[in-house]
Structures are given as structure tokens and as C-alpha cells.
Amino acid sequence: MKTLCVPYMLLVLVSFSFLAAEQEPHVVVQASLVLKVSNPVIAAKQMLEKVSGLGGYFSLQTQESLVLKVPRKHIQSMIATAIDLGVVVGRNFEAKNVGLELEAMKARLQSQSDVLEKFLLIMNSANQEGIVSVETEITKLLEEIDKLKGSLRLLEHRLEYAELRIDFRFRERKAPVPNGVSSFPWLNTMNLEDLIEEFKHD
């Protein structure tokens, strides 16, 4: 039976982990990898080119870390690219359903908008003293509505773009250990001790 290599097995596990998440419209996806690579700069450049081609972008870049925002449907492709760049020494995958939070936020926004509409109607028939009081309430409502809209946009963005964090670790390339075998095949067929002895006698 054919043995699966570790990166391939990891990719299979990731695929199963995110399969359900991709089918659920209200799931926020976050993933993180710790990679040992021989050149973090080149690895980061390859990841940035990949995410840009998929319509994503980076939200953080340092010498050791990279945080990418990836269209959710492409998150498996990005993880596969990252795994191919080095050795995975750490990983974490999360898929959180925020459907209830999203619906509650929308309901709160609709409720506050309805109240605002009522205050605007009251303002048309209020006296001078009443207008001041109504304006104060309207100002508070507008501030809260703006905050709710901002939170809603942020949550919807998190649903649209999965987050992939990659922490790079430098991977040393060790020199090959001498084993007495020459890179020239014909030289390996000769008895070097006898050859050296012959040169001594000449």
C-alpha cells in the first residue's frame, strides 16, 4: 500500500476541516501555520503573489510573520501553497459560526432605525423645547447606528475573507556528510588504497 507523505496528509485533513465551512455562509474561517523555510523573504514573496492573484491581500507583514486575508473559497489553495514552501512545525484551524451574532446585529440595527424614524416624525410636530430633547435622542441614535453599521461591515468582511497567519522559522541547510562515496561513479569502482600504493612505488 502506498504511504502518504506528511504534507499531503496534512492537506487532506485541512480539506476536510474546511469543507463544511465553505458550505456554511455564516462561518468565519481562521488558520495559522508555523513553517520552517530556508529563506523567509522568498517564501513571503511567493505567498503575497499567490494571495494577490486570488483577489486577497495582506494585513500584516514582518520579517517573521505574514497575515493574509484570503477569499474564503480559496483558503485551501493558499494553505496548500504554504505547505509546499517548507516544513510544517505548527498549525491551527478554526471555523466559527457567527450566524446568530449576525442576525442579532441586523435586528438591532433595524430596531434602532425604526426608532430613529419615529423621532424624526415627532420632531415635525414638537415645540421648541421638545425639539431640543428630540435632537439629543436623534444624535445618540445616529451614533449607535453608525457603530452597528461598522460592526456589521467588519463581520461581513470576516465572513467573506478567511484569515491565514504564517509564522516563518529559519530552516538551516546542512552540508552533506562525507561518506566516502564520490560523485563520479567510475571513481567508486576503483580501489584507492591500491592506486595510492602504486604511486608510491613509481
N, C-alpha and C positions, 0 to 999 in steps of 0.2 A: 504494500500500500504506500502511496506517495505521501511523504511528510511535508506539511505546510510550513513555510518559513514564518518566523515571528512577525515581521511587518505585515505579511498577508493575513495572518490570523488576527492581528490587531485591527486591520482594516475591515475584516468580516464582522468583528464584534462591534466596531463603530457603526457599520452599515445597519446592523440590526437595532442598535441603540437609537438611531435617528430615523429609522423607517417610520415608526409611529408618530414621531414628532413632525415629520414633513407632511403627514396626512392630517394633522390637527392644526386648524388655523389659529388657535389661541395658545400656542406653546412657544415659550421663549427658550431658545437654544444657546447654551454656552459650553465651550470646550477649551481645554488647555493642554498643552504638551510641553514636556521638557525634553529637548533634543541635544544630543552630543553631535557636533558637526566640526569638520576640520577648519572651516572658515565661516564664522558667523556673518560677516559682512556680505559675502557672496550668497549665502543661504537666505538672508533677509531680503536681498535684492530680488532673488528668484520668487520669493513669496509675494513681494509687492507687485511684481509684474503679473503674477498669476491672478491675484485678487483684483487688480485693476482691469484685467481682461474679462473678468466675470461680473464687472459692474459694482465691485465693492471698493473699500478704501481702508486706510489705516487710521486709528485714533490715537495710537501711541507708538513711538519708535525710539529705542535707546540702543546702546551697544550690545546689551544682553537680552532685551525683550522686544516683542512685537505684538501689538494688539490690533487685530483685523476685524472689520465689520464686513461680513460676507452675506450676500443674498442667501436666505435660508436653504433654498433648493440646491445651492452649490456647496454647502458646508462639507459634505462627504468628499467632494473633489479636492477641496482645499486641504483637508486632513490627509488625504492620500498623497498629495504633493509634498506636504511637510514630512510625512513618514519616510518618503523616499530620499530625503535630504541627509538623513543621519540615523543615529541610534536613539530610539525612544527609551528614556530612563524614568519618565513620569508622565501620567496622563489623568485627566478628569473630564467627564462628560455629564452635563446636566440638561434636563428638559423639564421646564416648569410650566404648568398650565395656569394661565392668568385670565381665563375666560370670565370667572366670577368677578374678579377685580375690574376687568374691562367693562362689564355690564353695569356694575355698581357706579363706576366713574361716569359712564354715559347717562345713567339715570339721574345722578346728582347734577350733572351739567344741565340736563333738560329741566329738572325741577327749579334750579336757580334761574334759568332763562324764563320760565313761566312766571316766577315771582317778579322778575325784572319788568316783564311786560305789564303786569298788574300795577306796579308802582308808576310806570310811565302813564298809564291811563288815569290813575289817581291824581297825578301831578297836573293834568289838564284842568281839573276842577277844584284844586286846593287853593286856599287863600295864601297870603304872603308868608305867614308863619308856618303853615303846613308845607309849603313848597320847600322851605329850608330843611325841614325834617325829612321830607321825601328824598331830596337831593343827597342827603347824608347816607340814607339807606341805599340809594342807587349807586353811589360811589363804592360802598362796601361790596355790593353785589357784583359790580363790574370787576373789582379786584379779584374776587373769589372766582368768577367765571374765567378770567384770564389765566389764573393759576391752574384751574381744572383743564382748560384747553391745552396748556403747556404740558401738564402731566399726561394727558391723553395722547398728544402727539408723540411724546417720548416713549410711551408704552407701545404705541402702534409701530414706531420705528424699531423697537426691540423685537417685535414680532416679525417684522419684515427682514431684518438683518441679524443673523446669528453672530455671536462673538467668538473669535478664536484667538487665544493668547498663546504665544510661543516664547518660552524661555530657552535661550541658547546656552549650551555649555561647550567649552572648547574641547575638542577631541584630538589628542596627540597622535601623531603618526610616527610609530616606532620604526627604526631602521631594521631591515631584515636581519635575523640572527644567522651568523655564519654556520653552515652545516657541512662544509667540506665538499659541496656539490657545485661544480662550475656551471655557468650559464651556457657554456659551449659544450654541446653533447659529445663531440668527438674527444674532448679532453677527459671526460669522465670514464672513457673506455681504456685509458692508459694507466699504467702503474707508475705513479710519480716517484715513488721511492727508487725503483729500478732505474728510471730515467736520470735521477739525480746522481746515483752511483756511477752511471756510465759517464756523466760529465766530469766527475771527479777523476776517473781513470784517464780521461783524454788529455 
